[in-house]
Amino acid sequence: MIVIQRNKQFSDNKNIMAKYSKRAQEKIEEVMHEFKHGELKSGKDGKGGFVKTREQAIAIGISEARHEGLKVPNEKKLNKR
């Protein structure tokens, strides 16, 4: 006989919270749209040139959402000793 144990945390959908707010998701979508059309620039006032990778574009979108005060996960801190 096989016994299956379920994780109580994920058994109900009530306990699962969104990591990003709806508006933060929309902000990232806007930035990705700019990236796909070659309009997204990096750096202050776009002086860093055009963004070349998808990862850079996502990071810019998350950063802009964070500056607007939207719900975005905290940045991971490095352990300092």
Phi and psi in degrees as GROMACS dihedral restraints (atoms count N, CA, C in turn):
[ dihedral_restraints ]
;  ai    aj    ak    al  type     phi  dphi    fc
    3     4     5     6     1  -101.7    20    10
    4     5     6     7     1   129.7    20    10
    6     7     8     9     1  -106.6    20    10
    7     8     9    10     1   126.3    20    10
    9    10    11    12     1  -105.6    20    10
   10    11    12    13     1   123.1    20    10
   12    13    14    15     1  -102.2    20    10
   13    14    15    16     1   133.7    20    10
   15    16    17    18     1  -103.5    20    10
   16    17    18    19     1   144.5    20    10
   18    19    20    21     1   -76.1    20    10
   19    20    21    22     1   120.4    20    10
   21    22    23    24     1   -63.7    20    10
   22    23    24    25     1   -28.8    20    10
   24    25    26    27     1   -62.8    20    10
   25    26    27    28     1   -38.0    20    10
   27    28    29    30     1  -103.4    20    10
   28    29    30    31     1     5.8    20    10
   30    31    32    33     1   -73.1    20    10
   31    32    33    34     1   -30.1    20    10
   33    34    35    36     1  -109.4    20    10
   34    35    36    37     1   140.6    20    10
   36    37    38    39     1   -74.7    20    10
   37    38    39    40     1   -12.1    20    10
   39    40    41    42     1   -66.9    20    10
   40    41    42    43     1   -29.8    20    10
   42    43    44    45     1   -84.2    20    10
   43    44    45    46     1   -12.4    20    10
   45    46    47    48     1   -88.8    20    10
   46    47    48    49     1   121.6    20    10
   48    49    50    51     1  -107.5    20    10
   49    50    51    52     1   151.3    20    10
   51    52    53    54     1   -73.8    20    10
   52    53    54    55     1   139.7    20    10
   54    55    56    57     1   -78.0    20    10
   55    56    57    58     1   -32.1    20    10
   57    58    59    60     1  -120.0    20    10
   58    59    60    61     1   143.7    20    10
   60    61    62    63     1   -73.4    20    10
   61    62    63    64     1   164.4    20    10
   63    64    65    66     1   -60.8    20    10
   64    65    66    67     1   -42.1    20    10
   66    67    68    69     1   -66.9    20    10
   67    68    69    70     1   -35.5    20    10
   69    70    71    72     1   -66.3    20    10
   70    71    72    73     1   -39.0    20    10
   72    73    74    75     1   -63.1    20    10
   73    74    75    76     1   -40.8    20    10
   75    76    77    78     1   -65.4    20    10
   76    77    78    79     1   -37.8    20    10
   78    79    80    81     1   -62.6    20    10
   79    80    81    82     1   -43.4    20    10
   81    82    83    84     1   -65.6    20    10
   82    83    84    85     1   -37.6    20    10
   84    85    86    87     1   -63.0    20    10
   85    86    87    88     1   -40.9    20    10
   87    88    89    90     1   -61.4    20    10
   88    89    90    91     1   -44.0    20    10
   90    91    92    93     1   -65.9    20    10
   91    92    93    94     1   -40.2    20    10
   93    94    95    96     1   -65.5    20    10
   94    95    96    97     1   -34.6    20    10
   96    97    98    99     1   -62.9    20    10
   97    98    99   100     1   -44.6    20    10
   99   100   101   102     1   -61.2    20    10
  100   101   102   103     1   -41.0    20    10
  102   103   104   105     1   -62.8    20    10
  103   104   105   106     1   -44.9    20    10
  105   106   107   108     1   -64.6    20    10
  106   107   108   109     1   -29.0    20    10
  108   109   110   111     1   -94.7    20    10
  109   110   111   112     1     5.7    20    10
  111   112   113   114     1    73.6    20    10
  112   113   114   115     1    24.0    20    10
  114   115   116   117     1  -103.9    20    10
  115   116   117   118     1    -8.9    20    10
  117   118   119   120     1   -84.8    20    10
  118   119   120   121     1   125.0    20    10
  120   121   122   123     1  -115.1    20    10
  121   122   123   124     1   154.3    20    10
  123   124   125   126     1  -108.2    20    10
  124   125   126   127     1   163.7    20    10
  126   127   128   129     1    83.3    20    10
  127   128   129   130     1   173.7    20    10
  129   130   131   132     1   -65.9    20    10
  130   131   132   133     1   125.2    20    10
  132   133   134   135     1    57.4    20    10
  133   134   135   136     1    23.8    20    10
  135   136   137   138     1    72.8    20    10
  136   137   138   139     1    18.1    20    10
  138   139   140   141     1   -77.0    20    10
  139   140   141   142     1    -9.7    20    10
  141   142   143   144     1   -83.6    20    10
  142   143   144   145     1    -1.0    20    10
  144   145   146   147     1    93.1    20    10
  145   146   147   148     1  -176.4    20    10
  147   148   149   150     1   -79.2    20    10
  148   149   150   151     1   148.6    20    10
  150   151   152   153     1   -73.2    20    10
  151   152   153   154     1   134.7    20    10
  153   154   155   156     1  -104.6    20    10
  154   155   156   157     1   -23.1    20    10
  156   157   158   159     1  -123.7    20    10
  157   158   159   160     1   157.1    20    10
  159   160   161   162     1   -63.5    20    10
  160   161   162   163     1   -38.5    20    10
  162   163   164   165     1   -62.2    20    10
  163   164   165   166     1   -40.4    20    10
  165   166   167   168     1   -62.4    20    10
  166   167   168   169     1   -41.7    20    10
  168   169   170   171     1   -64.2    20    10
  169   170   171   172     1   -42.2    20    10
  171   172   173   174     1   -64.7    20    10
  172   173   174   175     1   -42.1    20    10
  174   175   176   177     1   -62.6    20    10
  175   176   177   178     1   -39.3    20    10
  177   178   179   180     1   -66.1    20    10
  178   179   180   181     1   -42.1    20    10
  180   181   182   183     1   -62.2    20    10
  181   182   183   184     1   -43.9    20    10
  183   184   185   186     1   -65.0    20    10
  184   185   186   187     1   -41.1    20    10
  186   187   188   189     1   -63.3    20    10
  187   188   189   190     1   -43.7    20    10
  189   190   191   192     1   -65.4    20    10
  190   191   192   193     1   -38.8    20    10
  192   193   194   195     1   -64.4    20    10
  193   194   195   196     1   -39.7    20    10
  195   196   197   198     1   -64.7    20    10
  196   197   198   199     1   -39.6    20    10
  198   199   200   201     1   -66.6    20    10
  199   200   201   202     1   -28.2    20    10
  201   202   203   204     1   -82.3    20    10
  202   203   204   205     1    -4.6    20    10
  204   205   206   207     1    82.4    20    10
  205   206   207   208     1    22.1    20    10
  207   208   209   210     1   -83.3    20    10
  208   209   210   211     1   163.5    20    10
  210   211   212   213     1   -75.0    20    10
  211   212   213   214     1   110.0    20    10
  213   214   215   216     1  -139.2    20    10
  214   215   216   217     1   142.0    20    10
  216   217   218   219     1   -58.4    20    10
  217   218   219   220     1   149.9    20    10
  219   220   221   222     1   -65.5    20    10
  220   221   222   223     1   153.8    20    10
  222   223   224   225     1   -68.9    20    10
  223   224   225   226     1   143.9    20    10
  225   226   227   228     1   -74.1    20    10
  226   227   228   229     1   129.7    20    10
  228   229   230   231     1   -90.2    20    10
  229   230   231   232     1   142.7    20    10
  231   232   233   234     1   -84.8    20    10
  232   233   234   235     1   140.5    20    10
  234   235   236   237     1   -74.2    20    10
  235   236   237   238     1   122.7    20    10
  237   238   239   240     1  -107.7    20    10
  238   239   240   241     1   134.0    20    10
